[in-house]
Amino acid sequence: MSERILEQSLEGEYSGYEHIIEQGGLYPQHQGMMLEDYEVAINDPNTCITEVETEADGLIRVPQLAAVKNFSWLNRDFYAEHFPEQMQKSEVLNFTEINDVEPSPYVKAGLRTLAQNGGVLTFDHPSSDPEYGDRLVHLLSGEGIKVDEEVDLGSQTYYVGKFRLNDGVDPGATFVNFRDSLAAIETISGVDGSHTGPSYMPEIDLDKTLGMQAAYAAAFKKVNNHPCRQDYTPEEFVETMTHQPEVAKVVYLVDDEIATVCLLGDELDKFDWINPDFYTSNFPVGKPESQFLYSLP
């Protein structure tokens, strides 16, 4: 019973943490930690926490200064390659700003310790907030910390575009949704019964998935020279292909063998790294023929 109460309490606190970090629908990308990351960071004695009192959720612990290794969406291999000594000593820490909240004495002490040890401080911010870096430098200066060098490690850009039929939608027409449209895709059958051409697969069997995994990893190896992880882990890849029908697989078959695959999704809340509130607030869906379509890596 106590374990269940503890788990529910953690999930409730994480919900409060999300309300603080996400700031509604301001950013297209999910901000902060995933639930599993949050639990690891909260239990890591080296994490520096700021407690925030909120009206809706009560007292919430925010891991404001935490090891890069505690963030599943940060590319640990990238940081290990660029800062091997500091990563070995767990002295590459990520800072998260909290709107209108002063960092706690523990966070400030953690920043001073990191500076004394010659560590590396990482942070990220949306391009819509160009003053973020100046605010951080001001905070550090107030703690007697001098920034030796600021390095731009990389950036991510989210694109969105509306598209519609040139002639509009016939009010009397029967609307065909995303999945029904995909299911209508037909392949060309060969004389031997094999299939060649495009096809829709809600799920792909394990053998075919494992056969594609090496090619997927090789394709993303160059793209992954980035501070944020750009691809699925092997475990995520297998899970998505074999057990997530909500992620549509549009494949091109050559004699029944998968030559290419495109991943598409129309349920934004199924993807941890997306902030659905951003899209629903900026592009409200009011008609059944209006929907979101997300193309995955």
C-alpha positions as CSV (number, residue, x, y, z in Angstrom):
1,M,0.0,0.0,0.0
2,S,2.7,2.5,0.9
3,E,4.5,1.8,-2.4
4,R,1.3,2.6,-4.3
5,I,0.7,5.8,-2.4
6,L,4.3,6.8,-3.0
7,E,4.0,6.2,-6.7
8,Q,0.8,8.1,-7.0
9,S,2.3,11.0,-5.0
10,L,5.3,11.1,-7.4
11,E,3.1,11.1,-10.4
12,G,1.0,13.9,-8.9
13,E,4.1,15.9,-8.1
14,Y,5.4,15.3,-11.6
15,S,2.1,16.7,-13.0
16,G,2.7,19.9,-11.0
17,Y,6.3,20.0,-12.3
18,E,5.0,19.8,-15.9
19,H,2.6,22.7,-15.2
20,I,5.6,24.8,-14.0
21,I,8.0,23.9,-16.8
22,E,5.7,23.7,-19.8
23,Q,4.2,27.2,-19.4
24,G,1.1,26.2,-21.3
25,G,1.3,26.1,-25.1
26,L,4.3,28.4,-25.6
27,Y,6.7,25.9,-27.1
28,P,6.3,23.1,-29.7
29,Q,8.7,20.8,-27.9
30,H,8.0,19.2,-24.5
31,Q,10.0,21.1,-21.9
32,G,11.9,19.5,-19.0
33,M,12.1,15.9,-17.9
34,M,10.0,12.8,-18.6
35,L,8.4,11.1,-15.6
36,E,11.2,8.4,-15.5
37,D,13.9,11.1,-15.7
38,Y,12.2,13.2,-13.0
39,E,12.1,10.2,-10.6
40,V,15.8,9.5,-11.2
41,A,16.8,13.1,-10.8
42,I,14.8,13.6,-7.6
43,N,16.5,10.5,-6.1
44,D,20.0,11.6,-7.3
45,P,21.8,13.1,-4.3
46,N,23.8,15.4,-6.6
47,T,20.7,17.0,-8.1
48,C,20.1,20.6,-6.9
49,I,16.4,21.2,-6.3
50,T,14.3,24.4,-6.0
51,E,10.9,23.9,-4.2
52,V,8.1,25.9,-5.8
53,E,4.8,26.6,-4.0
54,T,1.9,26.5,-6.3
55,E,-1.8,27.2,-5.7
56,A,-3.1,24.2,-7.8
57,D,-0.5,21.5,-6.9
58,G,1.0,22.5,-3.6
59,L,4.8,22.3,-3.0
60,I,6.6,20.9,-6.1
61,R,10.3,19.9,-6.3
62,V,11.9,21.1,-9.5
63,P,15.3,19.5,-10.4
64,Q,16.9,22.8,-11.5
65,L,20.5,21.7,-11.8
66,A,20.9,18.0,-12.7
67,A,23.4,15.8,-14.5
68,V,23.0,15.5,-18.3
69,K,22.9,11.7,-17.9
70,N,19.5,12.1,-16.1
71,F,17.8,13.5,-19.2
72,S,16.8,10.8,-21.7
73,W,16.3,13.3,-24.5
74,L,19.9,14.7,-24.2
75,N,22.5,12.8,-26.2
76,R,24.9,11.4,-23.6
77,D,27.3,10.1,-26.2
78,F,27.6,13.6,-27.7
79,Y,28.6,15.1,-24.4
80,A,30.9,12.2,-23.6
81,E,32.8,12.8,-26.8
82,H,33.0,16.6,-26.3
83,F,33.6,16.7,-22.6
84,P,35.0,13.3,-21.7
85,E,36.8,14.3,-18.4
86,Q,33.8,16.2,-17.0
87,M,31.3,13.5,-18.0
88,Q,33.4,10.9,-16.2
89,K,33.2,13.0,-13.1
90,S,29.5,13.8,-13.5
91,E,30.4,17.5,-13.9
92,V,28.3,18.2,-17.0
93,L,25.1,19.6,-15.5
94,N,22.0,21.0,-17.2
95,F,20.3,24.1,-15.8
96,T,16.6,24.7,-16.1
97,E,15.2,28.2,-15.6
98,I,11.9,28.6,-13.7
99,N,9.8,31.6,-14.7
100,D,9.7,34.2,-12.0
101,V,11.3,31.9,-9.4
102,E,14.6,32.6,-7.8
103,P,16.9,29.5,-7.8
104,S,17.2,28.0,-4.3
105,P,20.4,28.3,-2.2
106,Y,21.1,24.7,-3.1
107,V,21.1,25.4,-6.8
108,K,23.3,28.5,-6.4
109,A,25.7,26.4,-4.2
110,G,25.7,23.7,-6.9
111,L,26.6,26.3,-9.6
112,R,29.5,27.6,-7.5
113,T,30.8,24.0,-6.9
114,L,30.6,23.2,-10.6
115,A,32.6,26.4,-11.4
116,Q,35.2,25.6,-8.8
117,N,35.7,22.1,-10.3
118,G,35.9,23.5,-13.8
119,G,32.7,21.7,-14.9
120,V,30.4,22.3,-17.8
121,L,27.0,24.0,-17.6
122,T,24.5,23.2,-20.3
123,F,21.2,24.9,-21.0
124,D,18.7,25.2,-23.9
125,H,16.0,27.8,-24.7
126,P,13.6,28.6,-27.5
127,S,14.6,31.1,-30.2
128,S,11.6,33.2,-29.1
129,D,13.5,34.0,-25.9
130,P,16.8,35.5,-27.0
131,E,17.4,37.1,-23.6
132,Y,17.7,33.7,-21.9
133,G,21.5,33.5,-22.1
134,D,21.9,37.0,-20.7
135,R,19.6,36.2,-17.7
136,L,21.7,33.1,-17.0
137,V,25.0,35.0,-17.2
138,H,23.6,37.6,-14.8
139,L,22.6,34.9,-12.4
140,L,26.1,33.4,-12.6
141,S,27.8,36.8,-12.2
142,G,25.8,37.3,-9.0
143,E,27.3,34.2,-7.6
144,G,30.9,35.3,-8.5
145,I,31.1,33.0,-11.5
146,K,32.8,34.0,-14.7
147,V,31.8,32.3,-17.9
148,D,35.0,31.4,-19.8
149,E,33.4,30.4,-23.0
150,E,29.9,30.0,-24.4
151,V,29.6,27.4,-27.2
152,D,26.6,26.9,-29.4
153,L,26.3,23.1,-29.5
154,G,23.4,22.9,-31.9
155,S,19.8,23.8,-32.5
156,Q,16.5,22.2,-33.4
157,T,13.8,23.6,-35.6
158,Y,10.1,22.6,-35.6
159,Y,8.2,23.2,-38.8
160,V,4.5,23.2,-39.2
161,G,2.3,24.0,-42.2
162,K,-1.3,23.9,-43.0
163,F,-2.4,22.1,-46.2
164,R,-5.8,21.6,-47.8
165,L,-7.4,20.7,-51.1
166,N,-7.3,23.4,-53.7
167,D,-11.0,23.2,-54.3
168,G,-11.9,23.0,-50.6
169,V,-14.0,20.3,-49.0
170,D,-17.4,19.3,-50.4
171,P,-19.8,19.7,-47.5
172,G,-21.7,16.6,-48.7
173,A,-18.7,14.4,-49.1
174,T,-18.0,11.6,-46.6
175,F,-14.9,12.4,-44.7
176,V,-12.2,9.7,-44.8
177,N,-9.9,9.8,-41.9
178,F,-6.2,9.4,-41.8
179,R,-6.1,5.6,-41.0
180,D,-8.9,4.7,-43.4
181,S,-7.0,6.5,-46.2
182,L,-3.9,4.5,-45.4
183,A,-5.8,1.3,-45.3
184,A,-6.9,1.9,-48.8
185,I,-3.4,1.7,-50.1
186,E,-3.0,-1.4,-52.4
187,T,0.2,-3.1,-53.5
188,I,0.8,-4.8,-56.8
189,S,0.7,-8.6,-56.6
190,G,3.2,-10.6,-58.6
191,V,2.5,-13.8,-60.4
192,D,4.0,-15.7,-57.5
193,G,1.7,-14.0,-55.0
194,S,4.4,-11.6,-53.7
195,H,3.7,-7.9,-53.3
196,T,5.6,-4.8,-54.6
197,G,4.6,-1.2,-54.0
198,P,3.4,0.9,-51.1
199,S,1.5,-0.6,-48.2
200,Y,0.2,0.4,-44.8
201,M,1.2,-1.6,-41.7
202,P,-0.1,-0.7,-38.2
203,E,2.5,-3.0,-36.8
204,I,5.5,-4.8,-38.2
205,D,6.6,-8.3,-37.1
206,L,9.7,-8.6,-34.9
207,D,11.9,-10.4,-37.5
208,K,11.4,-7.6,-40.1
209,T,11.9,-4.9,-37.5
210,L,15.2,-6.4,-36.4
211,G,16.2,-6.6,-40.0
212,M,15.6,-2.8,-40.4
213,Q,17.3,-1.8,-37.1
214,A,20.9,-1.7,-38.3
215,A,19.9,0.4,-41.4
216,Y,18.0,2.8,-39.2
217,A,20.9,3.2,-36.8
218,A,23.4,3.8,-39.6
219,A,21.1,6.4,-41.2
220,F,20.9,8.4,-38.0
221,K,24.5,8.0,-37.0
222,K,25.6,11.3,-38.7
223,V,22.4,13.1,-37.6
224,N,23.1,12.2,-34.0
225,N,26.2,14.4,-33.8
226,H,23.9,16.7,-31.8
227,P,23.4,17.6,-28.1
228,C,19.8,16.3,-28.3
229,R,19.0,12.7,-29.2
230,Q,17.6,12.6,-32.7
231,D,16.5,9.0,-33.0
232,Y,14.8,6.1,-31.3
233,T,16.9,3.9,-29.0
234,P,17.0,0.2,-30.2
235,E,14.4,-0.6,-27.5
236,E,12.1,2.3,-28.6
237,F,12.5,1.3,-32.2
238,V,11.4,-2.3,-31.6
239,E,8.5,-1.1,-29.4
240,T,7.3,1.4,-31.9
241,M,7.4,-0.9,-34.9
242,T,5.9,-4.0,-33.2
243,H,3.5,-2.7,-30.5
244,Q,2.4,0.8,-31.4
245,P,-0.4,0.7,-34.1
246,E,-1.1,4.4,-33.3
247,V,2.2,5.1,-35.2
248,A,1.3,4.3,-38.8
249,K,4.0,2.6,-40.9
250,V,3.8,3.4,-44.6
251,V,6.2,1.0,-46.3
252,Y,7.4,0.2,-49.8
253,L,7.6,-3.5,-50.5
254,V,9.8,-5.2,-53.1
255,D,8.8,-8.8,-53.4
256,D,7.3,-8.7,-49.9
257,E,10.5,-7.3,-48.4
258,I,10.4,-3.8,-46.8
259,A,12.7,-1.4,-48.7
260,T,11.7,1.9,-47.1
261,V,9.4,2.9,-44.2
262,C,7.8,6.2,-43.3
263,L,6.4,6.7,-39.7
264,L,3.3,9.0,-39.3
265,G,1.2,9.8,-36.3
266,D,-2.1,11.8,-35.9
267,E,-2.3,11.6,-32.1
268,L,0.3,14.2,-30.8
269,D,-0.1,13.2,-27.1
270,K,1.4,9.8,-28.0
271,F,4.9,11.4,-28.5
272,D,6.7,12.3,-25.3
273,W,8.9,15.0,-27.0
274,I,5.9,17.0,-28.4
275,N,3.9,19.6,-26.5
276,P,0.3,19.0,-27.8
277,D,-1.0,22.2,-26.1
278,F,1.2,24.3,-28.4
279,Y,-0.5,22.9,-31.5
280,T,-4.0,22.8,-30.3
281,S,-3.8,26.4,-29.0
282,N,-2.1,27.8,-32.2
283,F,-4.0,25.6,-34.7
284,P,-7.4,24.8,-33.1
285,V,-9.2,21.9,-34.8
286,G,-12.9,22.7,-35.2
287,K,-13.9,20.4,-38.1
288,P,-13.7,16.7,-38.5
289,E,-11.8,17.1,-41.7
290,S,-9.1,19.0,-39.8
291,Q,-6.4,17.0,-38.1
292,F,-2.7,17.0,-37.2
293,L,-0.3,14.7,-39.0
294,Y,3.2,14.3,-37.5
295,S,6.1,12.8,-39.5
296,L,8.5,11.0,-37.2
297,P,12.3,10.6,-37.5
